[in-house]
Amino acid sequence: MIESTPSAPPAQQRLSSHVEWTEARVENHELNLREFEQRATLLHSLPRVLFVELTENCNLSCPMCRSAGKFDRSRNMSQELFDRIARELFPTAEIVDLRGWGESTILKNFPRFVDQTLDYGCRVRMVTNLTAFHEATWRKLVRSGALISVSFDAGERETFGKVRRGADMNVVLRNLEVLVDEAHASGVGTGNIHLNVTVQPAALDELTTIAKHAARLGVGMHLSPITLPDGHPDQLLHHRPDVFRALAELAEVTESTEVDVQLNTALDELWADDDTANKTCTHPWMYLYVNYRGGVGFCDHLIGSPAEHHLVGDLNTSGLREIWNNEQYLSLRAQHGAGREHIDPKFEDCRWCYRNRYLDFDHESYQPYEQHRTRLTRSLCASFVPGPATAPPGSRLLPLSVHPAPAAEGDQ
């Protein structure tokens, strides 16, 4: 039994009906909330949200990400490593995200990984390009209440094929219809499904078309900016008036069709709401990411090859619980607990989030953060300043693997 003598009561949080609440899981849940709210550095609780990178392979070659290349079995997580993670952490985990830098659904044994995760009573989360045909598994995930985020960056088939090179929008739509059909047939509803939109210049004029697809399907939309190096011509800062216009048009359409559009982050640093973005990140206390090789990280936005320097442990040399309270994790918790001004400069990625990130699905693990959810409305758009089509002096949109840019989704 997990024991603790907290000095403050835990946050009141509804327990998800999509998780099997065993005694061990309830105890870990309550203790983890207390330790987060106390900003403890040494934790007796275990991570509640896991990101298990099944593969680095991908079936698409998106220009905004990287070339898929040939399928390489050596870049898949071994069954042995997955079983180890499941055995040690799934009994207390609540959400298990089966993705990473690659597209998990292209694996032949993907259904088996899903079954194993569900057998432990965890809730599955998926960020996927939804190009693979797994109808039975898609339906099972929907019935179980899985959180399903589908990459959908353009509204027309031709543009979709350019920004998601190798994908056919009609195939994705057919799979989406399967998800929606099961959501209605099972009575679960479509609230756990949304279109994950990386806002980029090539498809700005199609945001309203994406919204019409969402309206027909009865699902929501999540928006985040494309993440590119400084000076790249497709960086949204260089297209501010067009972004402003596209968002205003989108707000008009979504309010008339009642499509829920969430801003995961500010689409322009000039438009960021500091009160919404600047909150203590839960990730060092609640999240743990394991890549296909056994490298361990603390954040689902800092994954894959570009974020190798952010790994904080290696399962090939250390145990999971040892890593969970190693020097790097303790330092991260201390820095984040003290406030964004105390974040080490090498974690400039984290500083960017403290300035710009609102909410992805963080409220699923820490319900009080629901208040930071930001919906796109006409009144919100009215608060944005169109500004010039150039970046303001001294500002930069960092080349991060920021969700839901493809590099962080692992859905290419």
N, C-alpha and C positions, 0 to 999 in steps of 0.2 A: 504494500500500500504506500502511496506517495504521501509524505507528511510535510507539513510546513506550519510555521507560526507567524502568519502575516500580520502586519501592523495596521492594515487597512482592508476593508471588505472588498470582495471582487465586484467588478462591474456586473450589473444585471444584464443578462443576455439570453435571448430565447435560444433553445437548443434546436438545431435543424432537424426536421423530420426525415431528412434524407441520409442521416448518419445513424448507425446502430450504437446507441448509447450504453455501452457496457460500463461496469463500475470503474474499470481502469481508465476508460476514456473520459468519463465524467470527472473523476478526480484530477486527471491531468489538465483538462479544460479549465477547471476552476482555479487550480494552482497556477497555471500559466497566465491567466488573466490577472491574478494578484501580483505575480512577479513582474509582469509588464507594467502594471499601474504603479508599482513601487520603483520601477526602473532598476530592478535588480540586475547585477552583472553575472553572478554565478547562479545558474538556474538548476532547480531540482525537477522542474517540469521538462517535458520533451517537446520537440517541434510538432505543431498541430497542422501545418500546411507543408506538404512535401512536393517537390518538383523532381520527377524521376525521368531523366533524359534517356529514352529508349534507343535513340539513334541520332547520329549527326547527318545521316543520309537524307536526301530530299529528292522529290520527283519533279520539282519545278526549278526554273532558272530566272528568278525575278531580278530585273536590273537594279532594284533598290537594295538588293541583298548580296547574293553571290551566286556563281554558277553552281548548279547541282553536281556536275561531274558524274563519273561512273559510280554505280552502287558499289560500296566497299563494305563487306561484312565485318571487317575489323573495326568499323565505326559504329557497330551496334552494341548495346549493353548485353552482357552475357546473362543467361538465365540464372547462373549461380550468384552473380552480383545482385540481380533483382530480388532473388529469394532471400538473400542476406538482409537487404534493406527492408523488405516486407516483414521478415521475421522479427527484426529488432525495433522497427518504428511504426508499422501499420497498426498494431493493436491500440496505440494511443493517438494516432493521426486521425484527423477528421476529413481533410481534403487531400487527395492525391492527384496531382496534375501530371498526366502521362505524356509529357512532351518536353522539348528542349530546343536545341539549335536545328534539329531536323524535323521531318514529318513522320510522326510515329505510326500513322495509319497505313503506311506503305509496307510495313512489316507483316509477313505471313502469320506470325504468332501474336499480332496485336490483340486479337480477340481473347487469347489466353491471358495476356497481361491484364486486360479489363476484368475478366472473370476472377482472377486472383485478388485483385484489388477490392472488388465488390464482396468477395467471400469474407474478407476481413472486416466488412461493415463500414468501409470508408466511402466517402462521396467522391466520385471521379470528376475531374475538370479536364477539358480538352480545348486546346486552341489548334485549329486544323484548317487546311485548305479545302477539305471535304471533297477531294477529287477521287478518293478510293471508294470502291463499292463494298460496303460491309453492312448491308441492310439489317441483318439480324442483330449485329452488334450496335448499330445506330439506335435501333428500337429499344434494345436492352438498356443502353445508356440513358435514353430519354425517360423510360419507365422508372429508372432508379433515381431520377432527379439530378442527373449529372449537369454540371455547368458547361455549356457548349458554346464556344466562341468561334465563329466561322469567318475567315478572312474573305472580305468582299470589298475590293477597293475601287471598282468601276461599275457603272451601270449599263454599259453597252458591251456586247460580246467582243467587238473588235478591240476596244480599249482594254477590256479585261484581259484579253490574250496578250496584250503588250506589257501590261504592268505585272501580270502573273503569268509569265512566259511558260507555256507548257500546259496551262489550264484551259478548260473549256467552260465558260460561264453556264452553259446549258446543263452540263453534268453537275456542277455545283448546285444549281437551282433544283435539279431533280432530287439530289440527295437532301437538300433542305426541305423539299416537300415530303420526303419520307419522315424526317424529324418532326415536322409539324403535324403530319398525319398521326404519328404515334402519340404526340403530345395531347392531341384531342381524343384519340381512341382510349388512351390510358387514364385520362382525366387529370394528368399532371399539369397540363397547360404549357404555354410557350414562354413563360416568364424566365426560364433558365437558358433560353437560346437567344443569341444576338449576333448581328453582323458586325464584324470587327473591321473598321475602316481606317486605313492609313491614308490620311489626307495628303494629296500630292498634286502638283501642278497639272500633270497629264490628265487627271480625272476630276478637276475642280467643277467643271460644268456638268458632271454627271452625279453629283451628290444628291440632287433632287430625284434623279432616276433611281438611285440606290434606295432612297426613302420610299419610293413607290413600290419597289420590290418588297421592302420590309413591311409596308402596309398590307400588301396582298397576303403575305405569309403570316402576318400577325406577330412579328418579332421586333425587337428594338435594335438600336445602332449604338456603337461606341466609337468615338473619334479620337485619334491621336495624330500628331504630325509625323511626316516622314522624317527620319533622322539621317542627316548627311553631314559630311565634313564642312568646315568653314569655307565659305566662298563658292560652294557648289551652286550652279545656276538654278537648281530645283529646290533649293532651300526655301521654305515658305516665307522667310523674312524678305526675300527678294520679290515676293508676289503678294504683298500685304493687301493692296486694294482689291485684287481678284479674290483673295481668300475672304475678305470682308464681304464682298458682294455675294459669293457663293454661300457663305454661312447665313446671310440674311435671307436669301432665297430658300435655303434649306429649312430655316425656322418657319417660314410661311407655310411650306408644304407639310412639315411635320405637325404643326399645330392644327392644320385643317384635317389631317389624316389621323391625328392622335398617335403618331409613332413616337416612342420614347427615344430621345437621342441624348446620350451621356457623353460629356467631355471628360475623357480620362485625364487629360492634361490641358493646359492652356495651349492653344494652337500658335500663339505668338507671345513672347515674353512681355511685350507691352500690355497684353490683355490679361496677364496673370493676376489672380486674386490672392494676395499674400495670406490673408486670414484663412482661406480654404486650403492652400497648398502647405503652409507651414504648420505641420503637426508631427508629433513624434512617430517616426516610421516603426511599424510593428515587426518588420522583417527580421531584425537581429534577434528578436525574442520568439517569434512564432514560425518562421519559415526556415526551410533547409532545402538546398538544391544539390542533387547528385548528378554529375554528367556521366556519359556512357562509360568512361574509363575509371570512374570512382573518385574523381575530383569533387570536392565539396565547396559550395558557395552559400551565400546568405540571402541572395536576391534573385527573383525570376527575371529581372530586367537586365541583369549582368551575367549573361550566359554565353556559351559558345566561344569560338576562337578569339573574337575581339576582347573578351573579358577574362581571358586566362589569368591575368594578373590580379583579378579580384577573388580567386579561389582562396579558401582559408583552411583547407585540409585535404588529405588524400587517404582514401580508405585502403589503399595498398600498403600503407605504413602505419595507420592509426585506426582505432575503433571509432564508431559513430558517436558514442557518448563522450569519448575523450575529445573528439573534435568539437562537439557541441559546447564544451566549456573550455576550449583551449585559449591561449593568449590572444589570438586574433579575434575570436568571438567576444571575449571579455572586453577587449579594447573597443570594439565596435559598439557594444551595448553602452559602455561608459560615454563614448562620444555622442551617440544619438540621444542618450538620456539627458545629456547636459545641454542639448540644443544645437541647431544647425551651425552656429558660429564656431562650434568646437569640433566639427568634422575635419578629419585629416585632409589636407590638400590633395592627397593621392586619390581620395574619393570625391573628386569634383562631380562625378556622376550623381552622387547622393545630394550634393549641394544643389544641382540642377533640379532634382525632384522636389527638394524643399522649397524651391522658388516656383515650380511650375506644375507639379503633379497634384491632381485632386483626389481621385479615387478610381481604382480599377474594380477589384472585387474584395478589397480589404475589409469591408463591412461584414463579409461572411465569417471572418475570424474575429473581428472586433466590432461589434454592432454599433457602439457609440459613433464610429466614423461614418455612419450612414448620413450624418448631417453635412458631410463634406462632398456628398454626391452632387455633381453639377450638371444640370440639364440645359440643353440648348433651347432658348426661347427668343422670341422677338425682343423682349425687354432686355435680355442679356446682350443680344447683338447690338442694341442701341447704345450700350455702354462702351462698346469697342470704338477705338479711333482708327479710321482707315489708314492714315499715315502714308509715308512714301514707300515706294517699292524697293527700298534698300534697308539694310540692317542699320539700326542706330549705333552711334559710336560706342565701341567697347563691348557690344553685346555679341553673343555667339550662340548658335544652336548646336549643342555638343553632339559629336558623333557617337552617341551612346547606342547600346542595344536596348532601346526603350520600348516597352510594350505599349501598343501592339504593332510597332514597326516589325516587319518580318524577321529581322535578326533576333528579336527577343521572343517571338511567338514560337519559333521552331516549326512553322507550318508551311515552309516553302514547297 
